[in-house]
Amino acid sequence: MTEPHTRPDLPDASLRSVGELLGDVTNDLSTLLRQEVALAKAELKETGDHAKAAGGLFAGAGVAGHLALIFLSLALWWALGDLLDSLGWSALVVGVLWALVAAVLAMQGRKRMQRATPVAPRTVDTAKDIPDALRGRETS
């Protein structure tokens, strides 16, 4: 059996009062919780920075894509109008096509959103270890 781990820089625990020991536990727990909060903040900031940059790029792509769709839709509307001899019916066909595309994209987006992972996964993992650490169990 192994000997209990002792630190030579600390006084003998048997000479300390219960109040001192409780104060040390409280300080250690407070430090642990502050570190967990700091880790969560760092992870959220990193995630936020990436999301901000991606959001700007997506916004630019969205504007360009929107303009392209408008002009391509107008071209399709005009071409169908020549084929059907009716701009009204061709506009309806183009509108229905875009409604179908919107419905498919919305369903795909909903499925993806349901599979989203939690934010700050490392913080979630380390926070799960706190109760075991308080009970004196080692975590892996």
VENLINRA-V157972 format. One record per run of one state. SS is the DSSP state (H for helix, E for strand, L for the rest). FROM is the first residue (numbers start at 1). TO is the last residue. Records with the same first field share a line. If there is no record, write none. Layout:
# VENLINRA-V157972
SS->FROM-TO + FROM-TO
This chain:
# VENLINRA-V157972
L->1-12 + 16-17 + 85-86 + 115-120 + 129-129 + 135-140
H->13-15 + 18-84 + 87-114 + 121-128 + 130-134
